[in-house]
Amino acid sequence: MRNKRIVILNNLLAQVEEHIPFKKQINPSVSKSDIGWQLDHTLKVINDV
């Protein structure tokens, strides 16, 4: 079970990493914040959980 969670977390972190080159892009129909802010927020949540 623990190994499965580690694999899932690694996959999610890889997805976050793939979006770094697009950090300045904004999709106003989704959020007022750019992708960089979203990535930063995602990592902060992961660290606090």
Gaussian input, Z-matrix of N, CA and C with variables (Angstrom, degrees):
# hf/3-21g

backbone

0 1
 N
 C     1     B1
 C     2     B2     1     A1
 N     3     B3     2     A2     1     D1
 C     4     B4     3     A3     2     D2
 C     5     B5     4     A4     3     D3
 N     6     B6     5     A5     4     D4
 C     7     B7     6     A6     5     D5
 C     8     B8     7     A7     6     D6
 N     9     B9     8     A8     7     D7
 C    10    B10     9     A9     8     D8
 C    11    B11    10    A10     9     D9
 N    12    B12    11    A11    10    D10
 C    13    B13    12    A12    11    D11
 C    14    B14    13    A13    12    D12
 N    15    B15    14    A14    13    D13
 C    16    B16    15    A15    14    D14
 C    17    B17    16    A16    15    D15
 N    18    B18    17    A17    16    D16
 C    19    B19    18    A18    17    D17
 C    20    B20    19    A19    18    D18
 N    21    B21    20    A20    19    D19
 C    22    B22    21    A21    20    D20
 C    23    B23    22    A22    21    D21
 N    24    B24    23    A23    22    D22
 C    25    B25    24    A24    23    D23
 C    26    B26    25    A25    24    D24
 N    27    B27    26    A26    25    D25
 C    28    B28    27    A27    26    D26
 C    29    B29    28    A28    27    D27
 N    30    B30    29    A29    28    D28
 C    31    B31    30    A30    29    D29
 C    32    B32    31    A31    30    D30
 N    33    B33    32    A32    31    D31
 C    34    B34    33    A33    32    D32
 C    35    B35    34    A34    33    D33
 N    36    B36    35    A35    34    D34
 C    37    B37    36    A36    35    D35
 C    38    B38    37    A37    36    D36
 N    39    B39    38    A38    37    D37
 C    40    B40    39    A39    38    D38
 C    41    B41    40    A40    39    D39
 N    42    B42    41    A41    40    D40
 C    43    B43    42    A42    41    D41
 C    44    B44    43    A43    42    D42
 N    45    B45    44    A44    43    D43
 C    46    B46    45    A45    44    D44
 C    47    B47    46    A46    45    D45
 N    48    B48    47    A47    46    D46
 C    49    B49    48    A48    47    D47
 C    50    B50    49    A49    48    D48
 N    51    B51    50    A50    49    D49
 C    52    B52    51    A51    50    D50
 C    53    B53    52    A52    51    D51
 N    54    B54    53    A53    52    D52
 C    55    B55    54    A54    53    D53
 C    56    B56    55    A55    54    D54
 N    57    B57    56    A56    55    D55
 C    58    B58    57    A57    56    D56
 C    59    B59    58    A58    57    D57
 N    60    B60    59    A59    58    D58
 C    61    B61    60    A60    59    D59
 C    62    B62    61    A61    60    D60
 N    63    B63    62    A62    61    D61
 C    64    B64    63    A63    62    D62
 C    65    B65    64    A64    63    D63
 N    66    B66    65    A65    64    D64
 C    67    B67    66    A66    65    D65
 C    68    B68    67    A67    66    D66
 N    69    B69    68    A68    67    D67
 C    70    B70    69    A69    68    D68
 C    71    B71    70    A70    69    D69
 N    72    B72    71    A71    70    D70
 C    73    B73    72    A72    71    D71
 C    74    B74    73    A73    72    D72
 N    75    B75    74    A74    73    D73
 C    76    B76    75    A75    74    D74
 C    77    B77    76    A76    75    D75
 N    78    B78    77    A77    76    D76
 C    79    B79    78    A78    77    D77
 C    80    B80    79    A79    78    D78
 N    81    B81    80    A80    79    D79
 C    82    B82    81    A81    80    D80
 C    83    B83    82    A82    81    D81
 N    84    B84    83    A83    82    D82
 C    85    B85    84    A84    83    D83
 C    86    B86    85    A85    84    D84
 N    87    B87    86    A86    85    D85
 C    88    B88    87    A87    86    D86
 C    89    B89    88    A88    87    D87
 N    90    B90    89    A89    88    D88
 C    91    B91    90    A90    89    D89
 C    92    B92    91    A91    90    D90
 N    93    B93    92    A92    91    D91
 C    94    B94    93    A93    92    D92
 C    95    B95    94    A94    93    D93
 N    96    B96    95    A95    94    D94
 C    97    B97    96    A96    95    D95
 C    98    B98    97    A97    96    D96
 N    99    B99    98    A98    97    D97
 C   100   B100    99    A99    98    D98
 C   101   B101   100   A100    99    D99
 N   102   B102   101   A101   100   D100
 C   103   B103   102   A102   101   D101
 C   104   B104   103   A103   102   D102
 N   105   B105   104   A104   103   D103
 C   106   B106   105   A105   104   D104
 C   107   B107   106   A106   105   D105
 N   108   B108   107   A107   106   D106
 C   109   B109   108   A108   107   D107
 C   110   B110   109   A109   108   D108
 N   111   B111   110   A110   109   D109
 C   112   B112   111   A111   110   D110
 C   113   B113   112   A112   111   D111
 N   114   B114   113   A113   112   D112
 C   115   B115   114   A114   113   D113
 C   116   B116   115   A115   114   D114
 N   117   B117   116   A116   115   D115
 C   118   B118   117   A117   116   D116
 C   119   B119   118   A118   117   D117
 N   120   B120   119   A119   118   D118
 C   121   B121   120   A120   119   D119
 C   122   B122   121   A121   120   D120
 N   123   B123   122   A122   121   D121
 C   124   B124   123   A123   122   D122
 C   125   B125   124   A124   123   D123
 N   126   B126   125   A125   124   D124
 C   127   B127   126   A126   125   D125
 C   128   B128   127   A127   126   D126
 N   129   B129   128   A128   127   D127
 C   130   B130   129   A129   128   D128
 C   131   B131   130   A130   129   D129
 N   132   B132   131   A131   130   D130
 C   133   B133   132   A132   131   D131
 C   134   B134   133   A133   132   D132
 N   135   B135   134   A134   133   D133
 C   136   B136   135   A135   134   D134
 C   137   B137   136   A136   135   D135
 N   138   B138   137   A137   136   D136
 C   139   B139   138   A138   137   D137
 C   140   B140   139   A139   138   D138
 N   141   B141   140   A140   139   D139
 C   142   B142   141   A141   140   D140
 C   143   B143   142   A142   141   D141
 N   144   B144   143   A143   142   D142
 C   145   B145   144   A144   143   D143
 C   146   B146   145   A145   144   D144

   B1=1.4552
   B2=1.5240
   B3=1.3239
   B4=1.4700
   B5=1.5226
   B6=1.3314
   B7=1.4687
   B8=1.5191
   B9=1.3283
   B10=1.4604
   B11=1.5252
   B12=1.3226
   B13=1.4678
   B14=1.5225
   B15=1.3149
   B16=1.4631
   B17=1.5208
   B18=1.3142
   B19=1.4677
   B20=1.5257
   B21=1.3249
   B22=1.4687
   B23=1.5234
   B24=1.3213
   B25=1.4645
   B26=1.5232
   B27=1.3149
   B28=1.4667
   B29=1.5210
   B30=1.3232
   B31=1.4651
   B32=1.5271
   B33=1.3191
   B34=1.4635
   B35=1.5213
   B36=1.3235
   B37=1.4610
   B38=1.5292
   B39=1.3097
   B40=1.4653
   B41=1.5259
   B42=1.3246
   B43=1.4672
   B44=1.5200
   B45=1.3257
   B46=1.4701
   B47=1.5258
   B48=1.3190
   B49=1.4623
   B50=1.5329
   B51=1.3169
   B52=1.4679
   B53=1.5276
   B54=1.3167
   B55=1.4606
   B56=1.5283
   B57=1.3194
   B58=1.4650
   B59=1.5303
   B60=1.3303
   B61=1.4755
   B62=1.5305
   B63=1.3221
   B64=1.4617
   B65=1.5309
   B66=1.3229
   B67=1.4624
   B68=1.5273
   B69=1.3004
   B70=1.4682
   B71=1.5314
   B72=1.3223
   B73=1.4607
   B74=1.5293
   B75=1.3275
   B76=1.4638
   B77=1.5250
   B78=1.3290
   B79=1.4557
   B80=1.5244
   B81=1.3395
   B82=1.4668
   B83=1.5283
   B84=1.3172
   B85=1.4667
   B86=1.5317
   B87=1.3385
   B88=1.4650
   B89=1.5269
   B90=1.3425
   B91=1.4581
   B92=1.5224
   B93=1.3329
   B94=1.4617
   B95=1.5266
   B96=1.3225
   B97=1.4581
   B98=1.5210
   B99=1.3398
   B100=1.4671
   B101=1.5277
   B102=1.3196
   B103=1.4660
   B104=1.5277
   B105=1.3336
   B106=1.4655
   B107=1.5149
   B108=1.3326
   B109=1.4618
   B110=1.5118
   B111=1.3420
   B112=1.4603
   B113=1.5310
   B114=1.3375
   B115=1.4672
   B116=1.5248
   B117=1.3334
   B118=1.4562
   B119=1.5283
   B120=1.3171
   B121=1.4591
   B122=1.5297
   B123=1.3140
   B124=1.4721
   B125=1.5243
   B126=1.3276
   B127=1.4696
   B128=1.5243
   B129=1.3221
   B130=1.4726
   B131=1.5218
   B132=1.3194
   B133=1.4667
   B134=1.5222
   B135=1.3319
   B136=1.4613
   B137=1.5256
   B138=1.3268
   B139=1.4657
   B140=1.5285
   B141=1.3250
   B142=1.4655
   B143=1.5249
   B144=1.3149
   B145=1.4661
   B146=1.4977
   A1=110.38
   A2=117.11
   A3=121.12
   A4=110.95
   A5=116.82
   A6=120.38
   A7=111.21
   A8=116.68
   A9=120.98
   A10=109.88
   A11=117.66
   A12=121.50
   A13=111.44
   A14=116.81
   A15=120.66
   A16=110.13
   A17=117.05
   A18=121.32
   A19=109.94
   A20=116.57
   A21=120.55
   A22=110.27
   A23=117.55
   A24=121.41
   A25=111.06
   A26=117.63
   A27=120.79
   A28=111.52
   A29=117.15
   A30=120.96
   A31=111.11
   A32=116.43
   A33=120.12
   A34=111.36
   A35=117.18
   A36=120.32
   A37=111.25
   A38=117.29
   A39=120.74
   A40=110.09
   A41=117.35
   A42=120.86
   A43=111.10
   A44=116.66
   A45=120.52
   A46=109.05
   A47=116.79
   A48=121.62
   A49=111.79
   A50=117.48
   A51=121.20
   A52=112.29
   A53=117.51
   A54=121.11
   A55=113.53
   A56=118.53
   A57=121.40
   A58=112.69
   A59=120.21
   A60=119.02
   A61=113.93
   A62=117.69
   A63=122.08
   A64=112.29
   A65=116.67
   A66=121.48
   A67=114.60
   A68=118.79
   A69=121.18
   A70=113.11
   A71=117.32
   A72=120.12
   A73=111.33
   A74=113.94
   A75=121.08
   A76=108.56
   A77=115.94
   A78=121.96
   A79=106.26
   A80=117.58
   A81=120.22
   A82=114.27
   A83=118.11
   A84=119.02
   A85=111.58
   A86=116.18
   A87=120.97
   A88=110.74
   A89=116.63
   A90=121.22
   A91=109.97
   A92=116.14
   A93=120.97
   A94=111.10
   A95=116.76
   A96=122.15
   A97=111.18
   A98=115.40
   A99=118.64
   A100=110.54
   A101=115.47
   A102=121.04
   A103=110.79
   A104=117.23
   A105=120.14
   A106=112.07
   A107=116.23
   A108=119.84
   A109=110.10
   A110=116.69
   A111=121.27
   A112=111.05
   A113=115.91
   A114=119.91
   A115=110.48
   A116=116.44
   A117=121.07
   A118=110.67
   A119=116.14
   A120=120.92
   A121=110.87
   A122=116.67
   A123=121.45
   A124=110.84
   A125=116.50
   A126=120.13
   A127=111.64
   A128=117.38
   A129=120.20
   A130=110.73
   A131=117.35
   A132=120.78
   A133=110.10
   A134=117.11
   A135=120.33
   A136=110.73
   A137=116.99
   A138=120.39
   A139=112.98
   A140=116.35
   A141=119.18
   A142=113.55
   A143=116.49
   A144=119.72
   A145=107.12
   D1=-44.24
   D2=-179.07
   D3=-63.42
   D4=-42.36
   D5=179.68
   D6=-63.43
   D7=-37.01
   D8=179.11
   D9=-63.62
   D10=-41.51
   D11=178.57
   D12=-65.34
   D13=-37.93
   D14=178.32
   D15=-65.32
   D16=-41.39
   D17=178.07
   D18=-62.59
   D19=-45.16
   D20=179.22
   D21=-61.45
   D22=-46.42
   D23=179.44
   D24=-61.28
   D25=-43.28
   D26=178.50
   D27=-62.26
   D28=-38.69
   D29=177.48
   D30=-65.42
   D31=-42.70
   D32=178.79
   D33=-65.18
   D34=-41.41
   D35=178.15
   D36=-65.42
   D37=-34.47
   D38=176.26
   D39=-64.85
   D40=-38.54
   D41=176.89
   D42=-64.91
   D43=-41.39
   D44=176.76
   D45=-60.18
   D46=-46.96
   D47=-178.62
   D48=-60.09
   D49=-36.92
   D50=-179.99
   D51=-63.94
   D52=-24.52
   D53=-177.35
   D54=-89.84
   D55=-7.17
   D56=-178.56
   D57=-56.06
   D58=-42.08
   D59=179.74
   D60=-60.88
   D61=-17.67
   D62=-177.85
   D63=-102.72
   D64=17.94
   D65=-170.58
   D66=-58.47
   D67=-23.81
   D68=-178.54
   D69=-90.11
   D70=-7.11
   D71=-177.32
   D72=-77.36
   D73=148.50
   D74=179.24
   D75=-131.13
   D76=139.31
   D77=171.91
   D78=-120.33
   D79=95.89
   D80=-174.43
   D81=-61.48
   D82=-19.64
   D83=176.97
   D84=-75.07
   D85=-14.08
   D86=179.07
   D87=-104.49
   D88=-46.75
   D89=-175.55
   D90=-161.46
   D91=156.28
   D92=174.61
   D93=-80.11
   D94=-15.55
   D95=-177.53
   D96=-89.83
   D97=149.48
   D98=177.94
   D99=-77.58
   D100=171.20
   D101=-177.00
   D102=-62.49
   D103=-34.98
   D104=178.10
   D105=-58.29
   D106=-42.84
   D107=177.74
   D108=-63.20
   D109=-42.81
   D110=-179.61
   D111=-61.68
   D112=-42.40
   D113=179.23
   D114=-64.62
   D115=-44.23
   D116=178.92
   D117=-59.77
   D118=-45.29
   D119=179.38
   D120=-62.53
   D121=-42.68
   D122=178.90
   D123=-58.18
   D124=-46.47
   D125=-178.88
   D126=-67.58
   D127=-36.64
   D128=176.71
   D129=-63.70
   D130=-41.44
   D131=178.56
   D132=-63.73
   D133=-44.87
   D134=178.67
   D135=-58.74
   D136=-42.60
   D137=-179.11
   D138=-67.54
   D139=-33.22
   D140=-179.05
   D141=-84.61
   D142=-19.39
   D143=179.46
   D144=-90.12

